[in-house]
Amino acid sequence: MSVSTQVRLGRDVVTTPPVRPGRRRAQMLSGATRWLFVTPAAIFVAVFFGYPVVKNVIMSFQDYTTKTFFTGEAPWVGFANYVSIFTSSVFTTSLINTGLFTIGSIVMQFVIGLGLALFFKRNFPLSAFLRGLLLLPWLLPLIASSAVWKWLLDQDSGALNQFLGIFGVPAVPWLVSPNLALIAVIGVNIWLGIPFNTTILYSGLQAVPTELYEAASLDGATGWKAFWHITWPSIRSVVSVVIILGVVYTLKVVDLILGLTGGGPANSTQTLATNAYHQSFINFQFGIGAAVSNVLIVVSFVFAMIYLAISRKAVDE
């Protein structure tokens, strides 16, 4: 049996239609179906992401070492691990290197990627083939890429120094000099990130209507003017997403640095990610390593929230 209801709005009385039992059951079934689809993903996130993060936070407040695996005891030390890392000179160096590594990589990856995207936007023979070749660095495993670049940049037998030697340039200690190692690592990471930037920016450029350029050309807006007044405003949301995702990806780079320099020489290429690795799996101070990881998680989380806000704004627009 269905029952209609009356709602008074000011001086008017509005009668709402009755809710049929069949329709109510359909709504309940639809809601249950949504939960059935969401539940597996929620369980996966909770088990494989939520639990490790919570466990990592707990470990950061404990004296968790190799002894813990035998005794099962991890004494609670409070904020002692955080005090230890914040007062450590290595942490300061890692923080500065992380900033330099991230900013240097993102700026150059974006500039070169945008230039290549604009280049490939022009239809010419072998354009698709060259774009396919450009993706190879992105598809290769990072550890394999780092091994190849370590050979290329080797001071004694590296291919780059062999080539420079033809012009009388002495061997350059790319990976063993504290002044050059970070620059070399940034250069390799730029090479790895260019395909990602080019691919996403090229997709954004493809979405810009050609009619806008045709209309602008009638008013004399070509070249740089067309880019500044048409291309850039049209791909601004794509640019924001590329930069934010690039920052998040770059912050967690660890295998590339370990493969090239191992964080050395003299901690000159030590970042927050490699510092956390060294504390946990070389010094076996898992509590301190977890504290460093939590700092990195917080920084990544901030940029992830910025990315979500930009994405939501782009959808609304």
Number of C-alpha atoms within 10 A of each C-alpha: 6 9 9 10 11 10 10 9 8 6 6 8 10 11 11 11 11 11 13 13 11 9 10 11 11 12 12 12 12 12 11 12 11 11 12 11 10 11 11 11 11 12 12 11 12 14 12 10 11 14 12 12 17 11 11 18 16 16 23 26 21 22 21 25 19 15 12 13 10 8 8 10 13 17 13 14 15 13 12 17 22 21 12 13 16 14 10 12 11 18 20 16 18 23 18 17 19 23 15 16 24 22 16 16 25 25 14 18 25 22 14 18 23 21 16 20 23 17 14 18 14 9 9 9 8 9 13 12 9 11 16 12 10 18 17 12 16 15 11 11 12 19 16 13 19 22 13 13 20 21 15 16 22 20 20 12 12 17 16 17 20 19 12 13 13 9 8 9 11 12 18 18 17 23 22 19 16 16 14 16 23 26 19 21 23 21 17 19 25 22 16 24 24 24 25 19 25 27 20 17 24 22 14 18 20 13 10 16 12 10 9 12 19 14 11 16 14 9 9 11 17 16 10 10 13 17 15 13 14 18 19 15 13 17 18 14 17 20 19 16 19 19 18 20 19 22 19 20 14 21 20 18 19 21 17 23 25 18 18 26 22 16 23 18 17 11 20 22 31 30 30 28 25 26 24 27 22 19 19 21 11 11 13 16 20 26 27 28 28 27 28 25 25 19 15 20 16 11 14 20 13 11 17 16 12 16 19 13 11 17 16 11 11 14 8 7 7
